[in-house]
């Protein structure tokens, strides 16, 4: 069982449409002995966002303030949309000075991917792709896989994710682990918030995206030269996108085979990361070794900040 932690909630994206989920998440964390701060951000509303742009940027910029006590965990409230609007307003130098080498874990996924990309590109910070307050900790039921993986990633200097039912080409590569929501990664191509990562292991996920839209976003990364600098792609959950009759056999599998041929990269599938109920926690920017074959794959991760 993990020790008690100080957890600060931030809302860089949308507001929670389901307040009951927020209350469930807060109650579960507190019942487990954790001290949760900043939950007032769940009450903010501005259009479709969890507060004004200034308020949402302020959630993260507080981390640069020497007078603001650092929590153990900075936990995103939810995803949706809005993080890209505040990227120009973040105090990257201040956040880097305060958090570089500090045992503080910033965690979220989906739209939070934009924050992760920017913090790595501009501040060199390793963050965590993982659960959020409302959707995960506040779900009707909570996945034991998600919770156990969360604490393992945050407290273990090295851990291994194994997916025995995954599929993909045989490969054995080492590199920088990075990625997250594919739409957010594609949206930041050509901006100063896209990190330049060579020899990386890229993991991706998305929701409600048709196979041709997934392919189009991958082509954007390919044509921009980003995929040519990677060693492998690991596919997480892509739920909600369904082929139509006009696709005439063009489904997710056909798209993957095409992208394998186009990029020449090993592409493996089956990572439990994304908008499903089971969600592994992965350190964005850590070192990883990917071993894949016909019997699944393992991903061993190290070099990330861990909680004291």
TIGU-759438 format. One record per residue (C-alpha): residue number from 1; residue in three letters; y, z, x. Coordinates in steps of 0.25 Angstrom, whole numbers, plus 5000, padded with zeros to 4 digits. Example, Ala and Ser with C-alpha at 12.3 -4.5 7.8 and 13.67 -1.06 7.14 Angstrom:
BEGIN
PT     k     r     py     pz     px
PT     1   ALA   4982   5031   5049
PT     2   SER   4996   5029   5055
# end
This chain:
BEGIN
PT     k     r     py     pz     px
PT     1   UNK   5000   5000   5000
PT     2   UNK   5014   4996   5005
PT     3   UNK   5024   5007   5008
PT     4   UNK   5037   5008   5000
PT     5   UNK   5047   4997   5002
PT     6   UNK   5062   4995   4999
PT     7   UNK   5063   4982   4991
PT     8   UNK   5076   4975   4988
PT     9   UNK   5077   4965   4977
PT    10   UNK   5086   4952   4979
PT    11   UNK   5089   4941   4969
PT    12   UNK   5092   4929   4977
PT    13   UNK   5088   4919   4966
PT    14   UNK   5086   4920   4951
PT    15   UNK   5087   4932   4941
PT    16   UNK   5074   4938   4935
PT    17   UNK   5072   4933   4921
PT    18   UNK   5061   4943   4919
PT    19   UNK   5067   4957   4921
PT    20   UNK   5054   4964   4918
PT    21   UNK   5048   4957   4930
PT    22   UNK   5059   4963   4938
PT    23   UNK   5056   4977   4933
PT    24   UNK   5041   4976   4935
PT    25   UNK   5043   4971   4949
PT    26   UNK   5053   4983   4952
PT    27   UNK   5044   4993   4946
PT    28   UNK   5032   4988   4954
PT    29   UNK   5039   4989   4967
PT    30   UNK   5045   5003   4964
PT    31   UNK   5031   5008   4959
PT    32   UNK   5025   5004   4972
PT    33   UNK   5035   5013   4979
PT    34   UNK   5046   5002   4984
PT    35   UNK   5061   5005   4983
PT    36   UNK   5067   4993   4976
PT    37   UNK   5082   4990   4977
PT    38   UNK   5091   4979   4972
PT    39   UNK   5084   4977   4959
PT    40   UNK   5097   4976   4952
PT    41   UNK   5097   4961   4957
PT    42   UNK   5087   4958   4946
PT    43   UNK   5098   4961   4935
PT    44   UNK   5108   4950   4941
PT    45   UNK   5110   4937   4934
PT    46   UNK   5119   4925   4937
PT    47   UNK   5115   4912   4930
PT    48   UNK   5100   4910   4934
PT    49   UNK   5102   4919   4947
PT    50   UNK   5099   4933   4951
PT    51   UNK   5114   4935   4953
PT    52   UNK   5126   4927   4958
PT    53   UNK   5124   4920   4971
PT    54   UNK   5132   4931   4978
PT    55   UNK   5123   4942   4972
PT    56   UNK   5110   4935   4976
PT    57   UNK   5115   4932   4990
PT    58   UNK   5120   4947   4991
PT    59   UNK   5106   4952   4989
PT    60   UNK   5101   4946   5002
PT    61   UNK   5114   4948   5010
PT    62   UNK   5113   4963   5008
PT    63   UNK   5102   4962   5018
PT    64   UNK   5112   4958   5028
PT    65   UNK   5121   4971   5025
PT    66   UNK   5118   4982   5035
PT    67   UNK   5122   4992   5025
PT    68   UNK   5111   4987   5015
PT    69   UNK   5098   4994   5018
PT    70   UNK   5087   4984   5021
PT    71   UNK   5075   4985   5011
PT    72   UNK   5060   4982   5015
PT    73   UNK   5059   4970   5006
PT    74   UNK   5069   4961   5000
PT    75   UNK   5063   4955   4987
PT    76   UNK   5067   4944   4979
PT    77   UNK   5069   4946   4964
PT    78   UNK   5064   4932   4960
PT    79   UNK   5065   4917   4963
PT    80   UNK   5070   4906   4954
PT    81   UNK   5083   4900   4960
PT    82   UNK   5095   4904   4967
PT    83   UNK   5092   4908   4981
PT    84   UNK   5098   4894   4987
PT    85   UNK   5112   4898   4981
PT    86   UNK   5113   4910   4990
PT    87   UNK   5108   4904   5003
PT    88   UNK   5122   4901   5008
PT    89   UNK   5126   4916   5005
PT    90   UNK   5116   4923   5013
PT    91   UNK   5120   4931   5025
PT    92   UNK   5109   4926   5034
PT    93   UNK   5115   4932   5047
PT    94   UNK   5116   4945   5041
PT    95   UNK   5103   4945   5035
PT    96   UNK   5096   4941   5048
PT    97   UNK   5103   4952   5056
PT    98   UNK   5098   4962   5046
PT    99   UNK   5084   4957   5043
PT   100   UNK   5079   4951   5056
PT   101   UNK   5067   4959   5060
PT   102   UNK   5069   4969   5049
PT   103   UNK   5057   4973   5041
PT   104   UNK   5063   4967   5028
PT   105   UNK   5055   4957   5019
PT   106   UNK   5063   4947   5010
PT   107   UNK   5053   4942   5000
PT   108   UNK   5053   4932   4988
PT   109   UNK   5049   4918   4985
PT   110   UNK   5052   4906   4977
PT   111   UNK   5067   4904   4977
PT   112   UNK   5068   4915   4988
PT   113   UNK   5062   4905   4997
PT   114   UNK   5077   4900   4999
PT   115   UNK   5081   4913   5004
PT   116   UNK   5069   4914   5014
PT   117   UNK   5072   4900   5019
PT   118   UNK   5086   4903   5022
PT   119   UNK   5084   4917   5028
PT   120   UNK   5074   4911   5038
PT   121   UNK   5083   4899   5041
PT   122   UNK   5096   4907   5042
PT   123   UNK   5091   4921   5046
PT   124   UNK   5077   4919   5052
PT   125   UNK   5071   4929   5042
PT   126   UNK   5057   4930   5038
PT   127   UNK   5056   4933   5023
PT   128   UNK   5044   4934   5013
PT   129   UNK   5040   4924   5003
PT   130   UNK   5033   4933   4992
PT   131   UNK   5035   4940   4979
PT   132   UNK   5048   4943   4972
PT   133   UNK   5051   4955   4962
PT   134   UNK   5051   4948   4949
PT   135   UNK   5040   4938   4949
PT   136   UNK   5030   4945   4958
PT   137   UNK   5032   4960   4958
PT   138   UNK   5037   4959   4944
PT   139   UNK   5026   4950   4938
PT   140   UNK   5018   4954   4926
PT   141   UNK   5007   4957   4936
PT   142   UNK   5008   4958   4951
PT   143   UNK   4999   4950   4960
PT   144   UNK   4992   4960   4970
PT   145   UNK   4991   4948   4980
PT   146   UNK   5006   4946   4979
PT   147   UNK   5009   4961   4981
PT   148   UNK   4999   4963   4992
PT   149   UNK   5003   4950   5000
PT   150   UNK   5018   4955   4999
PT   151   UNK   5016   4968   5006
PT   152   UNK   5006   4962   5016
PT   153   UNK   5016   4952   5020
PT   154   UNK   5028   4962   5021
PT   155   UNK   5020   4973   5028
PT   156   UNK   5010   4965   5037
PT   157   UNK   5015   4959   5050
PT   158   UNK   5004   4949   5049
PT   159   UNK   4996   4945   5036
PT   160   UNK   4987   4933   5031
PT   161   UNK   4987   4926   5018
PT   162   UNK   4974   4920   5015
PT   163   UNK   4971   4909   5004
PT   164   UNK   4957   4906   5004
PT   165   UNK   4958   4896   4992
PT   166   UNK   4969   4888   4998
PT   167   UNK   4968   4874   5002
PT   168   UNK   4973   4865   5013
PT   169   UNK   4971   4859   5026
PT   170   UNK   4965   4866   5038
PT   171   UNK   4976   4871   5046
PT   172   UNK   4980   4882   5056
PT   173   UNK   4995   4883   5059
PT   174   UNK   5005   4894   5063
PT   175   UNK   5020   4894   5060
PT   176   UNK   5031   4900   5052
PT   177   UNK   5028   4903   5038
PT   178   UNK   5039   4899   5028
PT   179   UNK   5041   4893   5015
PT   180   UNK   5041   4897   5000
PT   181   UNK   5046   4890   4988
PT   182   UNK   5046   4875   4990
PT   183   UNK   5057   4871   4982
PT   184   UNK   5066   4881   4989
PT   185   UNK   5062   4876   5003
PT   186   UNK   5064   4861   4999
PT   187   UNK   5078   4865   4993
PT   188   UNK   5083   4871   5007
PT   189   UNK   5079   4859   5015
PT   190   UNK   5091   4854   5023
PT   191   UNK   5098   4867   5021
PT   192   UNK   5101   4878   5032
PT   193   UNK   5092   4887   5024
PT   194   UNK   5079   4879   5027
PT   195   UNK   5073   4885   5040
PT   196   UNK   5068   4876   5051
PT   197   UNK   5054   4880   5053
PT   198   UNK   5044   4873   5062
PT   199   UNK   5029   4874   5062
PT   200   UNK   5030   4882   5049
PT   201   UNK   5020   4885   5038
PT   202   UNK   5027   4882   5025
PT   203   UNK   5022   4888   5012
PT   204   UNK   5028   4883   4999
PT   205   UNK   5027   4886   4984
PT   206   UNK   5034   4882   4971
PT   207   UNK   5033   4883   4956
PT   208   UNK   5034   4873   4945
PT   209   UNK   5035   4861   4955
PT   210   UNK   5027   4849   4952
PT   211   UNK   5019   4843   4964
PT   212   UNK   5029   4832   4966
PT   213   UNK   5040   4841   4967
PT   214   UNK   5032   4850   4977
PT   215   UNK   5030   4837   4985
PT   216   UNK   5044   4833   4984
PT   217   UNK   5049   4846   4990
PT   218   UNK   5038   4845   5001
PT   219   UNK   5043   4831   5004
PT   220   UNK   5057   4837   5006
PT   221   UNK   5052   4847   5016
PT   222   UNK   5044   4835   5022
PT   223   UNK   5055   4825   5023
PT   224   UNK   5065   4836   5029
PT   225   UNK   5055   4838   5040
PT   226   UNK   5052   4852   5036
PT   227   UNK   5037   4850   5034
PT   228   UNK   5035   4843   5047
PT   229   UNK   5039   4855   5054
PT   230   UNK   5028   4864   5047
PT   231   UNK   5014   4866   5050
PT   232   UNK   5008   4868   5036
PT   233   UNK   5012   4870   5021
PT   234   UNK   5006   4881   5013
PT   235   UNK   5007   4879   4998
PT   236   UNK   5009   4891   4989
PT   237   UNK   5009   4891   4974
PT   238   UNK   5015   4879   4966
PT   239   UNK   5013   4883   4952
PT   240   UNK   5019   4877   4940
PT   241   UNK   5020   4862   4944
PT   242   UNK   5010   4853   4937
PT   243   UNK   5008   4838   4939
PT   244   UNK   5011   4829   4927
PT   245   UNK   5004   4817   4921
PT   246   UNK   5013   4807   4929
PT   247   UNK   5008   4814   4942
PT   248   UNK   4995   4806   4941
PT   249   UNK   4987   4815   4950
PT   250   UNK   4998   4820   4959
PT   251   UNK   4996   4835   4959
PT   252   UNK   4999   4846   4969
PT   253   UNK   4986   4842   4977
PT   254   UNK   4991   4828   4978
PT   255   UNK   5004   4832   4982
PT   256   UNK   4999   4842   4993
PT   257   UNK   4990   4831   4999
PT   258   UNK   5002   4821   5000
PT   259   UNK   5010   4832   5007
PT   260   UNK   4999   4835   5017
PT   261   UNK   4999   4820   5020
PT   262   UNK   5014   4818   5021
PT   263   UNK   5017   4831   5029
PT   264   UNK   5004   4832   5037
PT   265   UNK   5004   4847   5036
PT   266   UNK   4993   4856   5032
PT   267   UNK   4996   4860   5017
PT   268   UNK   4988   4872   5012
PT   269   UNK   4989   4877   4998
PT   270   UNK   4985   4890   4990
PT   271   UNK   4995   4900   4996
PT   272   UNK   4998   4910   4985
PT   273   UNK   5013   4910   4986
PT   274   UNK   5023   4906   4976
PT   275   UNK   5025   4908   4961
PT   276   UNK   5011   4913   4958
PT   277   UNK   5007   4927   4955
PT   278   UNK   5000   4928   4969
PT   279   UNK   5011   4927   4980
PT   280   UNK   5008   4929   4995
PT   281   UNK   5020   4934   5003
PT   282   UNK   5024   4926   5015
PT   283   UNK   5034   4928   5026
PT   284   UNK   5043   4917   5027
PT   285   UNK   5046   4914   5042
PT   286   UNK   5034   4922   5048
PT   287   UNK   5023   4916   5057
PT   288   UNK   5010   4911   5050
PT   289   UNK   4997   4905   5053
PT   290   UNK   4990   4896   5042
PT   291   UNK   4975   4894   5043
PT   292   UNK   4971   4885   5032
PT   293   UNK   4958   4877   5029
PT   294   UNK   4948   4874   5018
PT   295   UNK   4946   4889   5015
PT   296   UNK   4961   4892   5012
PT   297   UNK   4971   4897   5022
PT   298   UNK   4977   4909   5029
PT   299   UNK   4991   4912   5032
PT   300   UNK   4993   4923   5043
PT   301   UNK   5008   4928   5044
PT   302   UNK   5015   4936   5054
PT   303   UNK   5029   4938   5060
PT   304   UNK   5036   4942   5048
PT   305   UNK   5044   4955   5045
PT   306   UNK   5036   4966   5039
PT   307   UNK   5040   4979   5032
PT   308   UNK   5040   4991   5041
# end
